[in-house]
Amino acid sequence: MIGKMKIVVTESQDFSEQALVLLSEIGTVILLDVQDENSLQDCLKDADILFVRLRFHISVKIIDSAPQLKYILTATTGLDHIDVDYFESNGGKVISLKGEYDFLSSIPSTAEHTWGLILSLMRNVTRAFDDVKNGFWRRDLFKGNNLKGKKIGLLGLGRVGSQVANYAEVFGMEIGFYDHENIKKANCKSFDNPKEMFSWADIISIHIPLKVENIHFVNGELLDQIKSNAFLINTSRGAVVDELYLCQLIEKKTIKGYASDVLENEIISKNNLENEKLIMLAKENYNVILTPHIAGATYESMEMTEEFVVRKLFKMINRN
């Protein structure tokens, strides 16, 4: 194993204790909870390893401020918060959860949050609660819909999509899916193209990764297939949906509701979101629910994934 290194952990609150113990075996661990990029850059000048969550976009500028940086660790499957190609073209290595299907099958947090959003949207939970906080008790304004017997369409039937499907069975729903891979799943209806699924479903839940070919995969052509009494859920990445076109449908009320844990510009614009159209629509009492990318943010899941990524680092260092 290589000599002692400087290891910087951003967003260190509630960071896995076991992961910290392991990291301390190979170097000096610096725990940060800074909010701005300048403070982060100051700490990275002589850092060898950086462990990040989702607060920062690890851009070319930040990477250039850390000439000794050898590894960037992130306990995520998506990597749009890191300029991976630039870092790795300069000899660095990003270590993440991408492709770790066997391990990730034990992590339920994103699927659970998906169902929290579905239930909140269909039962008007957030709007009803806001009304109660304003001093009202108006039951008839917030009637919802049952899940039993409804059709749920899953865009992507990978790890999270499959978990969502398993929960849908318990609710007594019809399950359909579209996936570009030839996947078969018992008790699920497979669609040959996404348009058919979008026009069939009462609830559509998005579970595709953010790759170049998936940017705005859910475009106007697909969104126009959604029934006027249907709901759309996104716990994938914001950029897989054409949010501007979606906002037009929400304003016209040609879609019944939208719930999302992600926004296309969340990493770049996180401190200046007042002009985000979806947030404005939520404020204007359209049936929109937004959460700040918390689907994977449970104490249990974060502890497990952070330790897993550190152990993955150890395997790589020992190989070298």
C-alpha positions as a Markdown table, in Angstrom:
| # | Residue | x | y | z |
|---|---|---|---|---|
| 1 | Met | 0.0 | 0.0 | 0.0 |
| 2 | Ile | 1.3 | 3.5 | -0.9 |
| 3 | Gly | 2.5 | 5.9 | 1.7 |
| 4 | Lys | 0.4 | 8.3 | 3.9 |
| 5 | Met | -1.8 | 10.6 | 1.9 |
| 6 | Lys | -4.0 | 13.7 | 2.5 |
| 7 | Ile | -7.7 | 12.7 | 2.3 |
| 8 | Val | -10.3 | 15.4 | 2.1 |
| 9 | Val | -13.9 | 14.5 | 2.9 |
| 10 | Thr | -16.5 | 17.1 | 1.9 |
| 11 | Glu | -20.0 | 17.3 | 3.5 |
| 12 | Ser | -18.6 | 15.3 | 6.4 |
| 13 | Gln | -21.8 | 15.5 | 8.6 |
| 14 | Asp | -22.9 | 11.9 | 9.5 |
| 15 | Phe | -20.2 | 10.4 | 7.4 |
| 16 | Ser | -19.7 | 6.7 | 7.9 |
| 17 | Glu | -17.5 | 6.1 | 11.0 |
| 18 | Gln | -16.2 | 2.8 | 9.6 |
| 19 | Ala | -15.3 | 4.5 | 6.4 |
| 20 | Leu | -13.3 | 7.1 | 8.3 |
| 21 | Val | -11.5 | 4.5 | 10.3 |
| 22 | Leu | -10.5 | 2.8 | 7.1 |
| 23 | Leu | -9.3 | 6.0 | 5.5 |
| 24 | Ser | -7.2 | 6.9 | 8.5 |
| 25 | Glu | -5.2 | 3.8 | 7.9 |
| 26 | Ile | -3.8 | 5.2 | 4.7 |
| 27 | Gly | -3.5 | 8.9 | 5.5 |
| 28 | Thr | -4.6 | 12.0 | 7.3 |
| 29 | Val | -8.3 | 12.6 | 7.0 |
| 30 | Ile | -9.5 | 16.2 | 6.7 |
| 31 | Leu | -13.2 | 16.6 | 7.4 |
| 32 | Leu | -14.9 | 19.6 | 5.8 |
| 33 | Asp | -18.3 | 21.1 | 5.7 |
| 34 | Val | -17.6 | 24.1 | 3.5 |
| 35 | Gln | -20.3 | 25.7 | 1.3 |
| 36 | Asp | -18.3 | 27.5 | -1.4 |
| 37 | Glu | -15.9 | 26.3 | -4.1 |
| 38 | Asn | -13.1 | 28.7 | -3.0 |
| 39 | Ser | -12.8 | 27.1 | 0.4 |
| 40 | Leu | -12.8 | 23.7 | -1.1 |
| 41 | Gln | -10.1 | 24.6 | -3.6 |
| 42 | Asp | -7.9 | 25.9 | -0.7 |
| 43 | Cys | -8.1 | 22.5 | 1.0 |
| 44 | Leu | -7.3 | 20.6 | -2.2 |
| 45 | Lys | -3.9 | 22.1 | -3.1 |
| 46 | Asp | -2.0 | 19.2 | -1.7 |
| 47 | Ala | -4.8 | 16.5 | -1.4 |
| 48 | Asp | -4.3 | 13.0 | -2.7 |
| 49 | Ile | -7.9 | 11.7 | -2.3 |
| 50 | Leu | -11.2 | 13.6 | -2.4 |
| 51 | Phe | -14.5 | 12.1 | -1.2 |
| 52 | Val | -17.5 | 14.0 | -2.4 |
| 53 | Arg | -21.3 | 13.8 | -2.1 |
| 54 | Leu | -23.5 | 16.1 | -4.2 |
| 55 | Arg | -22.9 | 19.7 | -3.0 |
| 56 | Phe | -20.2 | 20.6 | -5.4 |
| 57 | His | -19.7 | 20.2 | -9.1 |
| 58 | Ile | -16.1 | 18.9 | -9.3 |
| 59 | Ser | -15.3 | 20.9 | -12.4 |
| 60 | Val | -12.1 | 21.4 | -14.4 |
| 61 | Lys | -11.4 | 24.5 | -12.3 |
| 62 | Ile | -11.5 | 22.5 | -9.1 |
| 63 | Ile | -9.5 | 19.6 | -10.5 |
| 64 | Asp | -6.8 | 22.0 | -11.7 |
| 65 | Ser | -6.6 | 23.4 | -8.2 |
| 66 | Ala | -5.6 | 20.0 | -6.9 |
| 67 | Pro | -2.4 | 18.9 | -8.9 |
| 68 | Gln | -1.7 | 16.0 | -6.5 |
| 69 | Leu | -5.2 | 14.5 | -6.6 |
| 70 | Lys | -5.1 | 10.8 | -7.5 |
| 71 | Tyr | -8.6 | 9.6 | -6.6 |
| 72 | Ile | -12.1 | 11.1 | -6.4 |
| 73 | Leu | -14.5 | 8.9 | -4.4 |
| 74 | Thr | -18.3 | 9.3 | -4.6 |
| 75 | Ala | -21.0 | 7.0 | -3.2 |
| 76 | Thr | -23.3 | 7.6 | -6.2 |
| 77 | Thr | -24.2 | 5.8 | -9.4 |
| 78 | Gly | -24.6 | 9.0 | -11.4 |
| 79 | Leu | -21.4 | 11.0 | -12.1 |
| 80 | Asp | -22.7 | 14.2 | -13.6 |
| 81 | His | -21.4 | 16.1 | -10.6 |
| 82 | Ile | -17.8 | 15.3 | -11.6 |
| 83 | Asp | -15.9 | 16.1 | -14.8 |
| 84 | Val | -14.8 | 12.5 | -15.0 |
| 85 | Asp | -13.3 | 12.5 | -18.5 |
| 86 | Tyr | -11.0 | 15.5 | -17.7 |
| 87 | Phe | -9.9 | 14.1 | -14.4 |
| 88 | Glu | -9.1 | 10.6 | -15.7 |
| 89 | Ser | -7.4 | 12.0 | -18.8 |
| 90 | Asn | -5.0 | 13.6 | -16.4 |
| 91 | Gly | -4.2 | 10.3 | -14.7 |
| 92 | Gly | -6.8 | 10.4 | -11.9 |
| 93 | Lys | -9.4 | 7.8 | -11.1 |
| 94 | Val | -13.0 | 8.2 | -10.1 |
| 95 | Ile | -14.3 | 5.5 | -7.7 |
| 96 | Ser | -18.1 | 5.2 | -7.5 |
| 97 | Leu | -21.0 | 2.8 | -7.3 |
| 98 | Lys | -21.5 | 2.8 | -11.0 |
| 99 | Gly | -22.0 | -0.8 | -12.2 |
| 100 | Glu | -22.0 | -2.3 | -8.7 |
| 101 | Tyr | -25.3 | -4.1 | -9.3 |
| 102 | Asp | -24.9 | -6.9 | -6.8 |
| 103 | Phe | -24.1 | -4.6 | -3.9 |
| 104 | Leu | -26.7 | -2.0 | -4.9 |
| 105 | Ser | -29.5 | -4.6 | -5.0 |
| 106 | Ser | -29.4 | -4.4 | -1.2 |
| 107 | Ile | -29.9 | -0.6 | -1.1 |
| 108 | Pro | -33.7 | 0.2 | -1.0 |
| 109 | Ser | -33.6 | 4.0 | -0.4 |
| 110 | Thr | -34.3 | 5.4 | -3.9 |
| 111 | Ala | -37.2 | 2.9 | -4.5 |
| 112 | Glu | -38.7 | 3.7 | -1.1 |
| 113 | His | -38.5 | 7.5 | -1.8 |
| 114 | Thr | -40.1 | 6.9 | -5.2 |
| 115 | Trp | -43.1 | 5.5 | -3.5 |
| 116 | Gly | -43.1 | 8.3 | -1.0 |
| 117 | Leu | -43.4 | 10.8 | -3.9 |
| 118 | Ile | -46.1 | 8.7 | -5.6 |
| 119 | Leu | -48.2 | 8.5 | -2.5 |
| 120 | Ser | -47.7 | 12.2 | -1.7 |
| 121 | Leu | -48.6 | 13.2 | -5.2 |
| 122 | Met | -51.7 | 11.0 | -5.6 |
| 123 | Arg | -53.0 | 11.7 | -2.1 |
| 124 | Asn | -52.3 | 15.5 | -2.2 |
| 125 | Val | -50.3 | 15.1 | 1.0 |
| 126 | Thr | -48.1 | 18.3 | 0.7 |
| 127 | Arg | -50.9 | 20.5 | -0.4 |
| 128 | Ala | -53.2 | 19.3 | 2.3 |
| 129 | Phe | -50.6 | 19.8 | 4.9 |
| 130 | Asp | -49.9 | 23.3 | 3.7 |
| 131 | Asp | -53.6 | 24.0 | 4.0 |
| 132 | Val | -53.8 | 22.7 | 7.5 |
| 133 | Lys | -50.7 | 24.8 | 8.5 |
| 134 | Asn | -52.7 | 27.9 | 7.2 |
| 135 | Gly | -55.5 | 27.1 | 9.7 |
| 136 | Phe | -57.9 | 25.1 | 7.5 |
| 137 | Trp | -59.4 | 21.7 | 7.7 |
| 138 | Arg | -60.9 | 21.2 | 4.2 |
| 139 | Arg | -61.1 | 17.5 | 3.6 |
| 140 | Asp | -63.1 | 17.7 | 0.4 |
| 141 | Leu | -60.4 | 19.8 | -1.4 |
| 142 | Phe | -57.8 | 17.1 | -1.2 |
| 143 | Lys | -59.5 | 13.8 | -2.3 |
| 144 | Gly | -56.9 | 11.5 | -3.9 |
| 145 | Asn | -56.7 | 8.2 | -5.8 |
| 146 | Asn | -56.1 | 4.6 | -4.8 |
| 147 | Leu | -53.1 | 2.8 | -6.0 |
| 148 | Lys | -54.8 | -0.6 | -6.3 |
| 149 | Gly | -55.8 | -1.4 | -9.8 |
| 150 | Lys | -53.8 | 1.5 | -11.3 |
| 151 | Lys | -51.3 | 1.0 | -14.1 |
| 152 | Ile | -47.7 | 1.9 | -13.4 |
| 153 | Gly | -45.2 | 2.2 | -16.2 |
| 154 | Leu | -41.5 | 2.0 | -15.4 |
| 155 | Leu | -39.1 | 3.7 | -17.8 |
| 156 | Gly | -36.1 | 1.4 | -17.1 |
| 157 | Leu | -36.1 | -1.9 | -15.3 |
| 158 | Gly | -32.7 | -1.9 | -13.7 |
| 159 | Arg | -32.0 | -2.1 | -10.0 |
| 160 | Val | -34.3 | 0.7 | -8.8 |
| 161 | Gly | -37.0 | 0.0 | -11.5 |
| 162 | Ser | -37.2 | -3.6 | -10.4 |
| 163 | Gln | -37.5 | -2.6 | -6.7 |
| 164 | Val | -40.3 | -0.2 | -7.6 |
| 165 | Ala | -42.0 | -3.0 | -9.5 |
| 166 | Asn | -41.8 | -5.3 | -6.5 |
| 167 | Tyr | -43.5 | -2.7 | -4.3 |
| 168 | Ala | -46.1 | -2.1 | -7.0 |
| 169 | Glu | -47.1 | -5.8 | -6.8 |
| 170 | Val | -47.9 | -5.4 | -3.1 |
| 171 | Phe | -50.2 | -2.4 | -3.9 |
| 172 | Gly | -52.1 | -4.6 | -6.3 |
| 173 | Met | -51.2 | -2.6 | -9.4 |
| 174 | Glu | -50.7 | -3.5 | -13.1 |
| 175 | Ile | -47.1 | -3.2 | -14.0 |
| 176 | Gly | -45.6 | -2.3 | -17.3 |
| 177 | Phe | -42.1 | -1.3 | -18.4 |
| 178 | Tyr | -39.9 | -0.2 | -21.2 |
| 179 | Asp | -36.2 | -1.0 | -21.2 |
| 180 | His | -33.9 | -0.9 | -24.2 |
| 181 | Glu | -32.4 | -4.2 | -23.0 |
| 182 | Asn | -34.4 | -7.4 | -23.6 |
| 183 | Ile | -35.5 | -7.9 | -20.0 |
| 184 | Lys | -38.3 | -10.2 | -18.8 |
| 185 | Lys | -39.9 | -10.0 | -15.4 |
| 186 | Ala | -42.8 | -12.0 | -14.1 |
| 187 | Asn | -46.1 | -10.2 | -13.7 |
| 188 | Cys | -44.9 | -7.2 | -15.8 |
| 189 | Lys | -46.1 | -6.1 | -19.2 |
| 190 | Ser | -43.2 | -5.4 | -21.5 |
| 191 | Phe | -43.5 | -2.6 | -24.1 |
| 192 | Asp | -41.6 | -2.5 | -27.4 |
| 193 | Asn | -41.4 | 1.3 | -27.4 |
| 194 | Pro | -41.8 | 4.0 | -24.7 |
| 195 | Lys | -44.7 | 5.8 | -26.5 |
| 196 | Glu | -47.0 | 2.8 | -26.0 |
| 197 | Met | -46.1 | 2.7 | -22.3 |
| 198 | Phe | -46.5 | 6.4 | -21.7 |
| 199 | Ser | -50.0 | 6.3 | -23.2 |
| 200 | Trp | -51.0 | 3.2 | -21.2 |
| 201 | Ala | -49.9 | 4.1 | -17.7 |
| 202 | Asp | -51.7 | 6.0 | -14.9 |
| 203 | Ile | -48.3 | 6.5 | -13.2 |
| 204 | Ile | -45.0 | 6.7 | -15.0 |
| 205 | Ser | -41.8 | 6.4 | -13.0 |
| 206 | Ile | -38.4 | 7.2 | -14.6 |
| 207 | His | -35.4 | 5.0 | -13.8 |
| 208 | Ile | -32.9 | 5.4 | -16.6 |
| 209 | Pro | -29.2 | 6.6 | -16.1 |
| 210 | Leu | -28.0 | 9.9 | -17.3 |
| 211 | Lys | -25.9 | 9.2 | -20.4 |
| 212 | Val | -25.5 | 11.4 | -23.5 |
| 213 | Glu | -28.1 | 9.4 | -25.3 |
| 214 | Asn | -30.6 | 9.8 | -22.4 |
| 215 | Ile | -30.4 | 13.6 | -22.2 |
| 216 | His | -34.0 | 14.7 | -22.7 |
| 217 | Phe | -35.0 | 11.1 | -23.5 |
| 218 | Val | -38.4 | 12.0 | -22.0 |
| 219 | Asn | -39.0 | 14.7 | -24.7 |
| 220 | Gly | -42.1 | 16.5 | -26.0 |
| 221 | Glu | -43.0 | 13.5 | -28.2 |
| 222 | Leu | -43.1 | 11.2 | -25.2 |
| 223 | Leu | -44.6 | 13.7 | -22.8 |
| 224 | Asp | -47.5 | 14.3 | -25.2 |
| 225 | Gln | -48.5 | 10.6 | -24.8 |
| 226 | Ile | -49.2 | 11.0 | -21.1 |
| 227 | Lys | -52.9 | 10.8 | -20.2 |
| 228 | Ser | -54.4 | 14.0 | -18.6 |
| 229 | Asn | -55.2 | 12.1 | -15.4 |
| 230 | Ala | -51.7 | 10.5 | -15.2 |
| 231 | Phe | -48.8 | 11.3 | -12.9 |
| 232 | Leu | -45.1 | 11.4 | -13.7 |
| 233 | Ile | -42.3 | 10.6 | -11.2 |
| 234 | Asn | -38.6 | 11.2 | -11.6 |
| 235 | Thr | -36.0 | 9.9 | -9.2 |
| 236 | Ser | -33.3 | 9.4 | -11.9 |
| 237 | Arg | -31.7 | 12.7 | -13.1 |
| 238 | Gly | -33.3 | 15.9 | -14.1 |
| 239 | Ala | -31.6 | 16.1 | -17.5 |
| 240 | Val | -33.4 | 12.9 | -18.7 |
| 241 | Val | -36.6 | 15.0 | -18.9 |
| 242 | Asp | -37.3 | 18.1 | -21.1 |
| 243 | Glu | -38.3 | 20.2 | -18.1 |
| 244 | Leu | -39.4 | 23.2 | -20.1 |
| 245 | Tyr | -41.8 | 21.2 | -22.2 |
| 246 | Leu | -43.1 | 19.4 | -19.2 |
| 247 | Cys | -43.8 | 22.8 | -17.5 |
| 248 | Gln | -46.0 | 23.7 | -20.4 |
| 249 | Leu | -48.1 | 20.6 | -19.9 |
| 250 | Ile | -48.3 | 21.3 | -16.2 |
| 251 | Glu | -49.5 | 24.8 | -16.8 |
| 252 | Lys | -52.1 | 23.6 | -19.3 |
| 253 | Lys | -53.1 | 20.8 | -16.8 |
| 254 | Thr | -52.7 | 18.2 | -19.4 |
| 255 | Ile | -50.9 | 16.1 | -16.9 |
| 256 | Lys | -52.3 | 15.5 | -13.4 |
| 257 | Gly | -49.1 | 15.9 | -11.4 |
| 258 | Tyr | -45.3 | 15.7 | -11.3 |
| 259 | Ala | -43.0 | 14.7 | -8.5 |
| 260 | Ser | -39.2 | 14.8 | -8.8 |
| 261 | Asp | -36.2 | 14.4 | -6.6 |
| 262 | Val | -34.0 | 16.0 | -9.2 |
| 263 | Leu | -33.6 | 19.1 | -11.4 |
| 264 | Glu | -31.6 | 19.4 | -14.6 |
| 265 | Asn | -29.6 | 22.4 | -13.3 |
| 266 | Glu | -29.5 | 21.4 | -9.6 |
| 267 | Ile | -25.7 | 21.1 | -9.3 |
| 268 | Ile | -24.9 | 24.3 | -11.2 |
| 269 | Ser | -27.8 | 26.5 | -9.9 |
| 270 | Lys | -28.3 | 25.1 | -6.4 |
| 271 | Asn | -27.8 | 28.5 | -4.7 |
| 272 | Asn | -29.9 | 30.4 | -7.3 |
| 273 | Leu | -33.0 | 28.4 | -7.9 |
| 274 | Glu | -35.7 | 31.1 | -7.6 |
| 275 | Asn | -36.0 | 31.2 | -11.3 |
| 276 | Glu | -36.4 | 27.5 | -11.8 |
| 277 | Lys | -39.8 | 27.0 | -13.6 |
| 278 | Leu | -40.7 | 23.8 | -11.8 |
| 279 | Ile | -40.1 | 25.4 | -8.4 |
| 280 | Met | -42.2 | 28.4 | -9.4 |
| 281 | Leu | -45.1 | 26.1 | -10.5 |
| 282 | Ala | -44.9 | 24.3 | -7.1 |
| 283 | Lys | -45.2 | 27.6 | -5.4 |
| 284 | Glu | -48.1 | 28.6 | -7.5 |
| 285 | Asn | -50.0 | 25.5 | -6.2 |
| 286 | Tyr | -49.8 | 23.4 | -9.3 |
| 287 | Asn | -49.6 | 19.7 | -8.4 |
| 288 | Val | -45.8 | 19.6 | -8.3 |
| 289 | Ile | -43.6 | 18.1 | -5.6 |
| 290 | Leu | -39.9 | 18.6 | -5.5 |
| 291 | Thr | -37.3 | 17.2 | -3.1 |
| 292 | Pro | -33.6 | 18.1 | -3.0 |
| 293 | His | -32.0 | 14.9 | -4.4 |
| 294 | Ile | -32.6 | 13.0 | -1.1 |
| 295 | Ala | -33.8 | 9.7 | -2.5 |
| 296 | Gly | -30.5 | 8.0 | -1.6 |
| 297 | Ala | -29.9 | 10.0 | 1.5 |
| 298 | Thr | -30.8 | 7.7 | 4.3 |
| 299 | Tyr | -28.5 | 7.2 | 7.3 |
| 300 | Glu | -28.3 | 3.4 | 6.6 |
| 301 | Ser | -27.8 | 3.6 | 2.9 |
| 302 | Met | -25.2 | 6.4 | 3.0 |
| 303 | Glu | -23.2 | 4.5 | 5.7 |
| 304 | Met | -23.2 | 1.3 | 3.7 |
| 305 | Thr | -22.3 | 3.0 | 0.4 |
| 306 | Glu | -19.6 | 5.2 | 1.8 |
| 307 | Glu | -17.9 | 2.2 | 3.4 |
| 308 | Phe | -18.3 | 0.2 | 0.2 |
| 309 | Val | -16.6 | 2.9 | -1.9 |
| 310 | Val | -13.7 | 3.1 | 0.5 |
| 311 | Arg | -13.1 | -0.6 | 0.4 |
| 312 | Lys | -13.2 | -0.4 | -3.4 |
| 313 | Leu | -10.4 | 2.2 | -3.1 |
| 314 | Phe | -8.4 | -0.2 | -0.9 |
| 315 | Lys | -8.7 | -2.9 | -3.5 |
| 316 | Met | -7.5 | -0.6 | -6.2 |
| 317 | Ile | -4.5 | 0.7 | -4.2 |
| 318 | Asn | -3.4 | -2.8 | -3.3 |
| 319 | Arg | -3.5 | -3.8 | -6.9 |
| 320 | Asn | -1.2 | -0.9 | -7.7 |
